[in-house]
Amino acid sequence: MRELRPGDAGPAVAEVRATLAGLGLLPSANGSGDPAVYDLHVEQAVRAFQQQRGLITDGVVGQATYQALRDATYRLGGRPLAYMVSAPVSGDDVLELQERLLQLGYNAGRPNGVFGPQTEHALRDFQRDYGLTVDGMCGTETVRAFGRLSPRAMGGRPVLLREQEQVRNAGPRLRGKRIVIDPGHGGADTGVFVDGIRESDLMWDLARRLEGRMVATGMEAMLSRGPDQCPTEAERAHFANEAGSDVFLSLHCDKNASPHASGLATFHFGTSTLGEALAGFIQRELTTRTGMRDCRTHAKTWDSLRLTRCPAVRMEIGYLSNAGDRSRLADPSFRDLIAEGILVSVKRLYLLGENDQPTGTFTFADLMRHELAKN
């Protein structure tokens, strides 16, 4: 679909207005505006929805926002749910199903609102245990069964202990860990482009520097794209899943209309406890090492974060629209500093707080000594 913006009109706008009204974000009574016009009320409602859903809050209905609006209209029991390989089913009803299964003790994986093979496996286990037809489909019979049951535990974060145990079982050494490094944009899509400096070129160079350091530790590092390729976010996530990645790291720069905007931010998927932890490690490590402005960590639902099955973090490393950030990013030694900080952050994730060092003091040489030390 084409993007919908303030001032647009037509049936697609009417659909968006009706959806927003159904979600309680837009008054549906007369006097709230022409039902087919994208006015200020619609823009404000779209921004509120985007903020709730961890999307880019720009007031524009693009593909991601439109899909999220459609997903928000589904409720568990309103339609049958099943694993479709060619066209995965998504929606708030899938998210509710995943959360119910997790609360009942079934490993449905990360609750991301997408019905995948792990959700199907957990659903089949639930159906088998409760004497239901084991077909991997969430229909009327299964929804009724959910209604008759109380979760074994309410509240908390059901995925947390399982994710922590996975890291603990993986051990503190980096050797053998599989990492997908995702340099943003690529090919004809240069990303931010200021004064002859392309985001895609900078992030490709940073990715190669990070790849070299990771390989030196014994890690298996893979790039999500080549220099002339630009996969979609979903394709990048699919690559990481197919590769069996342990961690997914997406590298980007930012821009802003104001030349004064500067700093570094990291992003993770909201229900990924390890993704949140890794984002925090990276944010603290890089801001301490570089002195860049701390723009903090944030939960987002971008496909590259939501669709990966492993901990995933996206970094926005500086603003190319800011002269100071741009000058530092153009310096190869600064990109070396960033690469070392990211690698140390991944190491901290697997150390689980044991034998760690203060933020900003763990060097590549320290890390290599730790990797080569005898148990």
N, C-alpha and C positions, 0 to 999 in steps of 0.2 A: 504494500500500500504506500501511497505518497504521504509525506508528512503533513499533519494538520497544524496550522498556526493561527494565532489571533487574526481575525478578519476573514478567515475562510468560511464558506457556507456550503450546505448541501447535505445529502443523506448520511454521509459518513460522520459529519459533525453531529447530526441528530442522534446517531447511534451512540456516539461518545457521551453526549449530554444525558441520554437516557440511562446509560450505564453508571455515570457519576451520580445521577439522582438516585438510582437504585442502591448505591453504596452509601447514601446519606451525605454525600459531599457537595451536592448541588440542589438547591430548592427546586422542587418540581411544580410548585404552584404557579399560576399565572402571574405575570409581572416580573419573572426572573430572567426574561429575555426571549428573543426569537428562538424557537426550538431547533432551528437549522443553522444558527450563526455562532461562530466561535468568538464569543465576546469576553469581556474582562472577567465575568463570573466563571466562565468555563476555564479560562487560563488559571485563575486562582485555585479552582478545584483540581485541575490537572497537577499543578505544583504540589498541592497538599497530598494527592495520591502518590506522586512520584517520591515525595519525602518519606511517606509511610512505607513504600515498597523498596527503598534503597536504590532508586534509579537516579539518573542525572536530573536535577531539578531545574529544568529549563522551560517548562510550560508548553512544550511542543510534543505532540503525539506522534512519535515515530514508531517503528516496528516493535521495539522493546516495550514501550509504554502501552501500545495497543494490545500486545499479547498479554501483558500483565493485567490490563483492564478486563480482558476476556476471561483470564484465569480466575479473577476475583469474583466472577458471577457464579461459579460452580460451588455447590454444597454436597457433602457426602450423602449419597443415596439418590441424588438427582439424575444420575446416569450410571450405567455399568462401567467399571474400570478394569482394564486389562493391559498387559504388556504388549505393545505393538512395536515390532522391531523397526519397521520402515517409517512409522510416524508416531513417535512416543507421545502418549497422552500426558497433558499437564493441566494443572489447575489447583485451586484452593482445596478442592475435594480430595485430590491426591495427597496434598500436604497434610490434611486432616487424617487421612488413612495412615500415612507414614507415622504421624505423631501418636496415633492410637496404638499402632503395632509396637512402637518403641516403648510406650508406657506400660504395655502388657508384657514387655520383656523380649520381644522379637526383633532381631537385627534387620531392620529395614534400611540401614545405611543412613546417610545424612538426609534429613528431611528438607528436600528442595522443591517439592511440588511436581516432580517428573517421575512417572511410573516406569521404572527401569527393572532390570533383571533381579536386583537385590530386593526390591519391594515385592516382586512376584514371589520370590523364594520365601520371604518372611510371611507373606499372605498364605501361601500353601501350607507352611508349618502351622500357622494359626488354624487354618481350616481343618487340618489333620488332627490337631490336638483337641479341637472342640466338636469333632464328629460331623463336620460339614462336608459338603461335596468339595473334593480337592481339585479345583479347576483353575486356581490362580486368578479368578475373576471376582471382583468385589461387586456383587449384585445385591438384590433385596435380602436374600438369606443371610449373607455375611454382615450386612449393615444391621439387621435385626439382632444378630449375635453380639455385635459390639454394644448395642443398646442395652442388652441384658447383663453386661459385664462391667465391673468397676476396675479401673487400672490398678496394678499392684503398687504404683507410686505416682503421685501427682507432683507437678512442679519440678524444679531443678532442671538439669540438662542431661537427659538420658544418654546422649551420645558421648558425654565427657569421659566417663570411666573406660568405655570401650576404646576410644581413640588414644587415651593415655596408655592403656595396656599394649596397644599396637606399637607405640613408640618405645615402650619399655622392652618389649620383646625384640625389637629391631636392634637394640644395643646402642651404646654411645659412640661407637666408631663410625666414621663416614664411609669407609671402604664398603663397596657393594651397594650403597644407596643409589637409587635411580632418580635423577632430577631432570625435569623438563624446564629449560630456560626459554622464555617467550619474549623475544624482542618485538616491541609494538610496531604495528603498521608494516611497511615493506612494499617492494615493487613500485607501482605507480602511486601508491598511497604513502606520501612522505610524512604524514602526521603534521606536527607543528613545523613551520618553515619560516625562519627569521634570519635576515642578513646572511643568506647563503648557507645557513646551518639547518640540516634536516634532522628531525627527531628520529626518523627511521634509521639513518646512518649512525647517529650517536648510540642508539640502543643496540644496533647490530654489533658495533665495536665493543660496547660494554658486555654484551652477551658472550662474545668470543673471549674476552679477558676473564670473565667469570667461569666460562667453560674450561679454560686452561687450568685455572687454579683447582677446580673441582676434580678434574681428571688426575691432577698431581696427587690428590689425597686418596685416590683409588675409587672415587665415585664414578658412576656412569652418567655422564651429562649429555643431554640431547637438546638440540635447538628445534623449536616448533615450526620454523620456516627457514627457507633459504633467503639470500639477499634480494632476489627478484620476485618473491612470493608474498602474498598478503592473505592468509586464510581468515575466515570469519572467526569470531570469538568461539562459537560452537565447535568449529572445526579444530581449533587449538585445544579446547577441552577434550574433544574426542581423541585427538592424538595422544594427549597425556594419559587418558584412560586406557587406550589400546596398548600403550607402552608399559603399563603397569607402574606408572610414576609414583614415587614416594612423596615428592614435593613438586609443586608447579609455581614458578616465579615469573611474573609478567613485568616487563620493564617499559616504562613510559616517561615522557616529560609532559609538562602542562603549559598552558598559556592563559592569559587574562587580558581583558581590555585595558586594565590599569597596568602601567609599566612598573608599579611599585609592588605588585603581588609577587611573592617569592616563597621559597621553602619546599619542604618535602612532606609527603603524606603517603600512608600505606592503607590498603583496602583488603578486606577479607569477606567471605560469605558469613552471614549472621549466625548460622547454627553450627559453623565449624569451629569447635573449641581450639583445635590445634592451629587452624588458619589464623584465628585471632591471636593466639600466643605467638606464632611466628611473626605476624605483622607487628606485634609489640616489640619483639626482639630487634627486628630490622629497623623500626622507627627509632628506637633508643640508640641502637648502635650507630646508625648513620648520622643522626643529629649530633651525637657526642663527638664522632670522629671529624665531621665536616664543619660543625658550627652553623649548619643551615637552620633556618626558621622551622620550628616544629609545628607542622600542620596536622599532627595527630593521626590516629588510626580510625577507620570508619568501616562500618558494615555496609556492604552493597550486594545487589542481586544480579550483577552483570553476568552474562553467560559464562565467561571465562572463569568466574569464581563459583557460580552456582552449579555448573554441570560437571566440574571435575570431582572425582571421587576421593582425591588426596587433598591434604592441606594446600591451599592456593592463596597466594598473596600477589596483589598488583601494587607496584610502586610508581608514584609520580615524583620523579627525581628532579626537582627544580622547575622553574618557569623559563622557557626560552624567550618569553616576552619581557623578561627582566634582564637588564644588561649584566648585572653581577652574576646571577645564576648562569646565564648564557656563557659568560667568559670562563667560569669555572668548569662547566661541562665540556667546553671545547678543549680543555687541557687534558691530555692523555694520563698524566700522573693523578689527576683528580678522579678519573674513571677507574684507575687502579685502586685508589683508596675506597671507592664505592664498592668495587668487586670484592675486596678483602672484607669489608664490613658485612656484606650480604653472606659471604661464605661463613664467617664467624657466627652470624645469626642462626644459620642452619645448624651449625655445630651445637649452639646453645639449646636448640630445640631437643636434640637427642641426648644432651647431658642431663636433662630433667633436673637442673639445679645442683648436680653433683660435680665436684672438682671444677667448678666454674671460676671465672675471674671477673673483676669489676668491669662494667660496661666501658668499652673504648680501649681496654688494655690488652685484649687477647690478640696477638699478632699471628700472621700466617706461619711464622717460624714456630711459635708456641703450639699452634694447631698441628703442624707436621710432627713435632716431638710427641705430642699426645697420641697421634695416630700410629707412630712407630714404636711407642713404648710397649713393653711386655705387660701382660695382664698381671 
